[in-house]
Amino acid sequence: MISDEQLNEYRISGERIRVVRDGLESNDIKGIVLAWDETQVMVRRPNKRVVKLDRNYLFQPFSEPRPQPEDL
């Protein structure tokens, strides 16, 4: 689970992130962190829609390479 400190860094910097939900890259969510609570994170996608995601997914900066499916 991603820490509150890391989420706060992403929110303050406005850095674009990638949320890896499974092995398919097409299912990744890209956007910026808006808010979070104990179980969910709100991310604004490039099309301005907001999605709620579970905190147990892999959150990483968009600039980093995506992990390989066997690493998940």
BALO-301570 format. One line per 5 residues: number of its first residue (from 0); for each residue x, y, z of C-alpha. Coordinates in Angstrom, 1 decimal, padded with zeros to 4 digits. Layout:
# residues N
NUM	X,Y,Z ~ ...;
This chain:
# residues 72
0	000.0,000.0,000.0 ~ 001.3,003.5,-000.9 ~ 002.1,005.7,002.1 ~ 000.4,009.0,002.9 ~ 003.8,010.8,002.6;
5	004.4,009.5,-001.0 ~ 000.8,010.5,-002.0 ~ 001.3,013.9,-000.5 ~ 004.6,014.3,-002.5 ~ 002.8,013.4,-005.7;
10	-000.1,015.8,-004.9 ~ 002.1,018.8,-004.1 ~ 004.4,018.4,-007.1 ~ 001.5,017.8,-009.5 ~ 003.6,015.0,-011.0;
15	001.8,012.7,-013.4 ~ 001.5,009.2,-012.1 ~ 000.7,005.7,-013.5 ~ -001.5,003.3,-011.5 ~ -000.8,-000.3,-012.5;
20	-003.8,-002.4,-011.9 ~ -002.9,-005.6,-013.6 ~ -000.7,-007.0,-016.3 ~ -002.3,-005.1,-019.2 ~ -000.8,-001.7,-020.0;
25	-004.2,-000.6,-021.5 ~ -005.7,-000.9,-018.0 ~ -003.3,001.5,-016.4 ~ -004.7,004.8,-015.1 ~ -002.6,007.9,-015.8;
30	-003.2,011.3,-014.0 ~ -002.5,013.4,-011.0 ~ -003.3,012.7,-007.3 ~ -006.1,014.8,-005.9 ~ -007.0,013.3,-002.5;
35	-007.0,010.1,-000.5 ~ -008.3,008.3,002.6 ~ -007.4,005.0,004.3 ~ -008.5,002.8,001.4 ~ -008.9,004.9,-001.8;
40	-007.0,007.5,-003.9 ~ -008.7,010.0,-006.2 ~ -006.8,010.6,-009.4 ~ -007.7,013.2,-012.1 ~ -007.2,011.7,-015.6;
45	-006.1,013.9,-018.6 ~ -009.7,014.1,-019.8 ~ -010.6,015.8,-016.5 ~ -012.5,012.8,-015.1 ~ -011.8,011.8,-011.6;
50	-011.5,008.1,-010.6 ~ -011.3,006.4,-007.2 ~ -008.7,003.7,-007.0 ~ -007.7,001.2,-004.3 ~ -004.5,002.1,-002.4;
55	-003.2,-001.4,-002.9 ~ -002.5,-000.9,-006.6 ~ 001.1,000.0,-007.7 ~ 001.5,003.8,-007.9 ~ 004.6,005.1,-009.8;
60	005.7,008.3,-011.6 ~ 004.7,008.2,-015.2 ~ 008.3,009.0,-016.2 ~ 009.5,005.6,-014.8 ~ 009.3,002.5,-017.1;
65	006.3,000.3,-016.4 ~ 007.1,-002.9,-014.6 ~ 007.0,-006.2,-016.6 ~ 003.9,-008.3,-016.0 ~ 006.0,-011.1,-014.4;
70	007.2,-008.6,-011.8 ~ 003.6,-007.8,-010.7;
